[in-house]
């Protein structure tokens, strides 16, 4: 049994994959609660698709795809924030404009590339293909996200739950929102390394959605979300090694399974728990 557990990690690419999964899980879990509570799930999805032109340009220029994706993600996040500032353009409209514009530009650039089969891993993730250099960049991104959330925890908390009170005490919800969009852009690029563009929204939303069924305290939601995401990454790695199936899809399905279990069996909030409580109440 021990040999079965240890064998995959005798290979360096598996160790790098595990570290990438841990970093992506921590980065997503930190922001996942804010994304869920602010209703920003599809902002992350839009940014994930908007990175395509940056990736294609990086590919044609022979530079790191991670850097290309990061630049495009930041530009997309700033664009969404700028278009929806002041409320003249609704956020969902801004998301649609940036998403479609960036994605169309990426498709146009992609059509001009002679061979783009090496870019398919961006769509579906390639946790086993993470290089040492990309791992260091992921570490840097997660460190920035961690520092920002810790340093501006009060501002993020107040503007997420009571923007009116935030203004009254001198905070700027608009500036905090810009900062959160930038952090989201950084996190999306990190998550894409593991699950790809198609599935990245699951890593951004599902951990906090499951954790919020188990606790109402924000720090606990972040911690539980990180544990869920890292567990899913571990399951995905074992599945890819022993069953030769896609690790990205397995990661997302594992997270979905965790959410279903929490939805059914969470104390006081789970469907089974509430059904039992209702039957007991009727029996009295």
C-alpha positions in Angstrom: 0.0 0.0 0.0 2.8 2.4 0.9 4.6 1.6 -2.3 1.5 2.2 -4.3 1.1 5.7 -2.7 4.8 6.6 -3.0 5.6 5.2 -6.5 4.1 8.1 -8.6 6.2 10.6 -6.7 9.5 9.0 -7.5 9.3 10.9 -10.8 10.2 14.6 -10.8 7.4 15.6 -13.1 4.9 14.1 -10.7 6.4 16.0 -7.8 6.2 19.2 -9.9 2.6 18.4 -10.7 1.8 18.0 -7.0 3.4 21.3 -6.1 1.6 23.0 -9.0 -1.7 21.5 -7.7 -1.0 22.7 -4.2 -0.2 26.2 -5.4 -3.2 26.4 -7.6 -5.5 25.0 -4.9 -4.2 27.5 -2.3 -4.4 30.5 -4.7 -8.0 29.7 -5.8 -9.2 28.9 -2.3 -8.1 32.2 -1.0 -10.1 34.1 -3.5 -12.9 31.6 -4.0 -15.0 32.9 -1.0 -14.9 36.5 -2.3 -15.7 35.4 -5.8 -18.7 33.4 -4.7 -20.1 36.0 -2.3 -19.6 38.9 -4.8 -21.1 36.9 -7.6 -17.9 37.2 -9.7 -17.8 33.5 -10.9 -18.1 34.3 -14.5 -15.6 37.1 -14.3 -13.0 34.4 -13.7 -14.4 32.3 -16.6 -14.2 35.4 -18.9 -10.6 36.1 -17.9 -9.7 32.5 -18.5 -10.9 32.6 -22.1 -9.5 36.1 -22.6 -5.9 34.9 -22.2 -5.9 33.2 -25.6 -4.3 36.1 -27.6 -1.6 36.4 -25.0 -0.8 32.7 -25.2 -0.7 32.8 -29.0 1.5 35.8 -29.1 3.9 34.3 -26.5 3.9 31.0 -28.5 4.8 32.8 -31.8 7.5 34.9 -30.1 9.0 31.9 -28.3 8.5 33.2 -24.8 6.9 31.6 -21.8 3.1 30.9 -22.3 2.7 31.7 -18.6 3.9 35.2 -19.1 1.7 35.7 -22.2 -1.3 34.4 -20.3 -0.6 36.6 -17.3 -0.3 39.8 -19.4 -3.6 39.1 -21.2 -5.4 38.2 -18.0 -4.4 41.4 -16.3 -5.4 43.5 -19.4 -8.8 41.7 -19.5 -9.4 42.2 -15.8 -8.5 45.9 -16.0 -10.7 46.2 -19.1 -13.7 44.7 -17.3 -13.2 47.1 -14.4 -12.8 50.1 -16.6 -15.8 49.5 -18.7 -18.1 48.8 -15.7 -16.9 51.7 -13.6 -19.6 54.1 -12.5 -22.4 51.7 -13.4 -22.9 53.1 -16.9 -22.1 49.7 -18.3 -23.3 46.7 -16.3 -20.6 44.3 -15.2 -22.1 41.4 -17.1 -22.1 43.5 -20.2 -18.5 44.5 -19.7 -17.6 40.8 -19.2 -19.3 39.9 -22.4 -17.5 42.6 -24.4 -14.1 41.8 -23.1 -14.6 38.0 -23.2 -15.8 38.0 -26.8 -13.3 40.6 -28.0 -10.2 39.0 -26.5 -11.3 35.5 -27.4 -12.0 36.5 -31.0 -8.6 38.2 -31.3 -7.1 35.0 -30.0 -8.9 32.9 -32.6 -7.8 35.3 -35.3 -4.1 35.1 -34.2 -4.4 31.3 -33.8 -5.7 31.0 -37.4 -2.4 32.6 -38.5 -0.2 30.1 -36.7 0.9 27.2 -38.9 0.8 24.6 -36.2 -0.9 25.1 -32.8 -1.2 21.5 -31.5 1.2 22.5 -28.7 -1.4 24.9 -27.3 -4.1 22.3 -26.7 -2.9 21.7 -23.1 -4.0 25.3 -22.3 -7.7 24.3 -23.0 -7.7 21.2 -20.8 -4.7 21.7 -18.5 -1.4 19.8 -18.2 -0.5 19.5 -14.6 2.2 17.0 -15.4 3.8 19.3 -17.9 4.6 22.2 -15.5 8.2 23.1 -15.8 10.5 24.2 -13.0 10.5 27.8 -14.2 6.7 27.9 -14.4 6.5 26.4 -10.9 8.6 29.3 -9.6 6.3 31.8 -11.3 3.3 30.1 -9.9 4.9 30.4 -6.4 5.5 34.1 -7.0 1.9 34.7 -8.1 0.4 32.8 -5.1 2.7 34.7 -2.7 1.4 38.0 -4.1 -2.2 36.9 -3.7 -1.6 35.7 -0.1 0.2 38.9 0.8 -2.5 41.1 -0.7 -5.4 39.2 0.9 -3.7 39.3 4.3 -2.7 43.0 4.0 -6.2 44.1 2.8 -8.3 41.6 4.6 -10.5 44.2 6.3 -11.0 46.2 3.1 -12.0 43.1 1.1 -14.3 41.9 3.9 -16.2 45.2 4.4 -16.6 46.0 0.7 -17.8 42.4 0.0 -20.6 42.5 2.6 -21.5 46.2 3.1 -20.2 48.6 0.4 -22.3 51.5 1.9 -20.5 51.1 5.2 -17.2 50.9 3.4 -17.8 54.3 1.8 -18.8 55.7 5.2 -15.5 54.8 6.8 -13.5 56.1 3.9 -12.8 53.0 1.8 -13.2 52.9 -1.9 -15.1 49.9 -3.1 -14.1 50.7 -6.7 -10.4 50.5 -5.9 -10.8 47.4 -3.9 -12.7 45.8 -6.8 -9.9 46.7 -9.2 -7.5 45.1 -6.8 -9.6 42.0 -6.6 -9.9 41.8 -10.4 -6.1 41.9 -10.6 -5.7 39.2 -8.0 -8.3 37.1 -9.8 -6.4 37.5 -13.1 -3.2 36.2 -11.4 -5.1 33.3 -9.8 -6.8 32.3 -13.1 -3.4 32.0 -14.9 -2.1 29.9 -12.0 -5.2 27.6 -12.1 -5.0 27.2 -15.9 -1.7 25.3 -15.4 -3.6 22.5 -13.7 -7.1 22.3 -15.2 -7.0 24.5 -18.3 -9.3 27.2 -19.6 -12.3 25.0 -20.0 -12.5 23.9 -16.3 -10.9 26.8 -14.5 -14.2 28.2 -13.2 -14.7 25.0 -11.2 -11.4 25.5 -9.3 -12.4 29.1 -8.6 -16.0 28.4 -7.4 -16.5 24.9 -6.2 -14.1 24.8 -3.2 -15.7 27.8 -1.5 -19.2 26.6 -2.5 -18.5 23.3 -0.7 -16.8 24.9 2.3 -19.5 27.5 2.8 -22.0 24.6 3.4 -19.8 23.5 6.4 -19.0 26.9 8.0 -19.9 30.6 7.9 -16.5 31.9 9.0 -14.4 33.3 6.2 -11.0 32.1 7.3 -12.4 28.5 7.7 -14.0 28.7 4.3 -10.6 29.6 2.8 -8.8 26.9 4.7 -11.4 24.2 3.9 -11.4 25.3 0.3 -7.7 25.0 0.1 -7.8 21.5 1.6 -10.5 20.4 -0.9 -8.6 21.8 -3.9 -5.3 20.2 -2.8 -7.1 16.8 -2.2 -8.7 17.1 -5.7 -5.2 17.8 -7.2 -3.8 14.7 -5.5 -6.7 12.5 -6.7 -6.2 13.9 -10.2 -2.5 13.0 -10.1 -3.0 9.4 -8.9 -5.8 9.0 -11.6 -3.5 10.2 -14.4 -0.7 7.9 -13.3 -2.6 4.7 -12.6 -5.7 5.0 -14.8 -4.2 7.0 -17.6 -7.1 9.5 -17.6 -7.1 13.3 -17.8 -6.0 14.8 -14.5 -7.7 18.2 -15.0 -11.1 16.6 -15.5 -10.5 14.3 -12.5 -9.6 17.3 -10.3 -12.9 19.0 -11.2 -15.0 15.9 -10.8 -13.4 15.3 -7.4 -14.3 18.8 -6.3 -17.8 18.3 -7.6 -18.1 15.1 -5.6 -16.9 16.9 -2.5 -19.6 19.6 -3.1 -22.3 17.0 -3.5 -21.3 15.3 -0.2 -21.4 18.6 1.6 -24.7 19.5 0.0 -26.2 16.2 1.2 -24.5 15.7 4.6 -23.4 19.0 5.9 -24.4 19.4 9.6 -27.6 21.5 9.9 -27.4 22.6 6.3 -27.2 19.4 4.3 -30.2 18.0 2.5 -30.2 14.7 4.5 -29.8 16.6 7.8 -32.6 19.0 7.0 -34.9 16.1 5.9 -34.2 14.2 9.1 -34.9 17.4 11.1 -38.2 17.9 9.3 -39.3 14.3 9.9 -38.5 14.6 13.6 -40.4 17.9 13.8 -43.5 16.3 12.2 -43.2 13.3 14.6 -43.5 15.5 17.6 
